[in-house]
């Protein structure tokens, strides 16, 4: 495979502060990793914005890693 055909794949997930009080059991501090596609990023941007509105500024953010 030529070097031009190789590309780095990334994953993103919604993260939230460990200090948040949750009414229902959920993964502590972060959600599931999903491929970093425009659709997934848009969904997580909206989820982070809603979380920040409900729980305070910078309580939710998007985390990125190389897959």
C-alpha positions in Angstrom: 0.0 0.0 0.0 1.4 3.4 -1.0 2.0 6.1 1.7 -0.7 8.2 0.0 -3.3 5.5 0.6 -2.5 5.4 4.4 -4.3 7.8 6.6 -4.7 8.1 10.3 -8.1 7.2 11.7 -9.4 9.0 14.8 -12.1 8.3 17.3 -14.1 10.8 19.4 -16.3 10.5 22.5 -18.2 12.7 24.8 -16.5 13.4 28.2 -17.9 14.9 31.3 -16.6 16.0 34.6 -16.3 13.2 37.3 -17.9 15.7 39.7 -21.3 15.5 38.1 -24.0 13.8 40.1 -25.9 11.3 37.9 -29.3 9.9 38.7 -28.8 6.7 36.7 -25.7 4.5 36.5 -23.5 5.5 33.5 -19.9 5.0 32.5 -17.8 7.2 34.7 -16.4 10.2 32.9 -16.9 9.3 29.3 -19.0 7.7 26.7 -18.2 5.1 24.0 -15.6 5.9 21.3 -17.0 6.4 17.8 -15.3 7.1 14.5 -14.6 10.9 14.0 -17.0 11.5 11.1 -18.8 14.8 10.4 -22.1 13.2 11.5 -20.7 11.8 14.8 -18.9 15.1 15.5 -22.1 17.1 15.0 -24.0 14.8 17.3 -21.4 15.0 20.0 -21.1 18.8 19.6 -24.8 19.1 20.3 -24.6 16.7 23.2 -21.7 18.6 24.8 -23.5 21.9 24.3 -26.6 20.6 26.0 -24.6 19.1 28.8 -22.8 22.4 29.3 -26.2 24.2 29.4 -27.6 21.9 32.0 -24.6 21.3 34.2 -22.4 24.3 33.7 -19.7 25.6 31.4 -17.0 23.2 30.6 -18.7 20.3 32.3 -18.8 18.4 28.9 -16.3 18.2 26.1 -15.2 16.0 23.1 -12.1 13.9 23.5 -10.2 12.7 20.5 -7.7 9.8 20.0 -5.9 8.0 17.2 -7.6 4.7 16.5 
